Amino acid sequence: MTARRVLFLCSRHRLRSPTAAEVFRAWPRLEVDSAGLADDAETPLSADQLDWAELIVVMEASHRRRLRSRYGSRLRGKRVVCLDIPDRYDFMQPELVELLLRKAGPLLR
């Protein structure tokens, strides 16, 4: 069975999407990557990452809107899921890890 390729996105790629990638990296049959949608993101989203991903997981509805407006044509055939996790957590904060496991875990099993 091949691995599913999952891309996690947040605004600046400092807290939420790097935490998600760290949490799900060890899950079987998953390949994960992460990036940010803001111009000043630590790791800005690239077209190559979008082309690679099968499932794109964003943290907020505004991320989905920004993704669609900038990269709409590259999203054809790709599933984009919003977790509705606000930007109020630190990297690997236990409450953030719990939210990610509860909201994204069922999608990734």
N, C-alpha and C positions, 0 to 999 in steps of 0.2 A: 504494500500500500504506500502510495506517495504521500509526502508531507504537504499539508495545507500551508500556503504562504499568506501570512497575516501581517498587515501594516497598521500600526497604531499611530494616530496623529493627535497632537494638541497644538497649542499656539506657539510656544517658544522652545519646545523640546527640552525642558529642564526638569519637570517634575512628573506629570501624569503619564505621558507616552513612554518615557524611559523606564518608569516604574512598571508599566504594563509589559513592556518587552522583557524586563528582568523577571517578572513573575511567571510569564508564560513560556519563556525560553526553554525550560526543562521539560515542558509537557511533551508527551510522545506524539509523533506525527504532526508536529507544528514547526514551521520555520517562521521566525518573527523578525520584524524590523520596526523602526520608529523614526519619526521626524516631526518637524514643526512647520506650521503654515505661515507664521509671521516672517516678515523680511529679515528680522534680527534673530531668528531662531538659531539655537546652538548647532543643529543639523537641519538645514532647510530641506523641505521636500524636493525630491528630484523626479523628473519624468521617468527615469529608470526604475525608481522604487514603485511608482504607480503601475508601470508595465509589468513588474515582477509580481505584484500582489494579486491574490485571488479575492481576499476579503479585506476591506478597509474599515477600521474601527476608529471613529472620532469621539472626542470627549464631550463636545457641546454641539447644539444645533447650528450655531454660528460657524463652526468648523466645516460642517457639511455644506452650508451655503457657500462659503469661501472656496471650498474644494470644487464644487460644481461650477462656480462662475469662472474660476481660473483654468480648470482642467477637464471641463465637461466632456469633450470628445474622447479623452483618454479613459473615461469611466465606463464606457459602453461595456455591458456584460459583467460588470463588477458589482458586488454587493457592498453597499456602504451602510454601516450601522452606527447609530449614535447612542452612547452610554449615558448621556446626561450627568456627567460628573463635573461639578464646578471646580474652578481653579482656586482651591483653598486648602490644599494638602501639600506636604513636603514629600520629597523623594523617599519612597519606601515606607512612608508613614503607615502604621498598621491599619488605620481606618481606610486609607486609600487602597491598600492591598485587599482588604475585606470587600470593599465595593467592587473592585475589579473582578475578584473571584466570583462574586454573586451575580454581577451584571454580564460579564464577558465569558465567564466559565462555561455556562450552558451553550453558548454559541460555538465554543471551541472544542467541545467533547466529541 
